[in-house]
Structure formats: structure tokens, C-alpha cells
Amino acid sequence: MWALLPLLTWGLLAPVPFVHGAVRLRTVRLWLVAGFYVIVWLVVGPAGVLAQDPDVNEAVAGFSQLGLVVVATTHAFFLRERVFPRRRRRRSRATWQ
């Protein structure tokens, strides 16, 4: 569900998985990625509101939003394995006997 935030909110919460991952993993590279998504989110989000020529600018804003949603969701799925590593199951002693 975490990786689907950009898709389920149509990009409204696109930066959230990356900021959360940066806080949890504490890497400079992920902080840069999170900052990039915040900047893109700020540019793409208000683009439709600031449109002066509704026909062209709304189309550009819509496709930009779609691009943000697709890229952020895909990237979040790749990031999910690092943020939430799978736990290895321990074998019980009963299985060894």
C-alpha cells in the first residue's frame, strides 16, 4: 500500500514515500531523490492552476501529472525493498529433528 501512494492519490502524496525512505534509511542520495520529487511535485501540481491558455496548458499539466504518478509509483516499488526489507523466517527446532 505504501508504494501505491502516488497512484492512489493521483500524485498528491507522491513525495511522501521518498521522504519517509530518506528519514528511515538516512542516506544523502535518498534525500536528494526526495528533494527532487518535492520540487517536481511543486512544479507539476500548481501548473494546472497557473495555466493562462487552458487548452494547451491543461494538457501539458495533465500529462506532467500522469508522468509524475507513473514514475513515482514505479520508483516507490523499487524503493520498498530497501525501506521494508523482508524478514527471514527462523526454522524451529522441530523441523530440524
RAFENKA-V392415 format. One record per helix or strand of 3 or more residues. SS is the DSSP state (alpha for helix, beta for strand). FROM is the first residue (numbers start at 1). LEN is the number of residues. If there is no record, write none. Layout:
ss->SS from->FROM len->LEN
ss->SS from->FROM len->LEN
//
This chain:
ss->alpha from->2 len->7
ss->alpha from->16 len->10
ss->alpha from->28 len->20
ss->alpha from->54 len->30
ss->alpha from->93 len->4
//
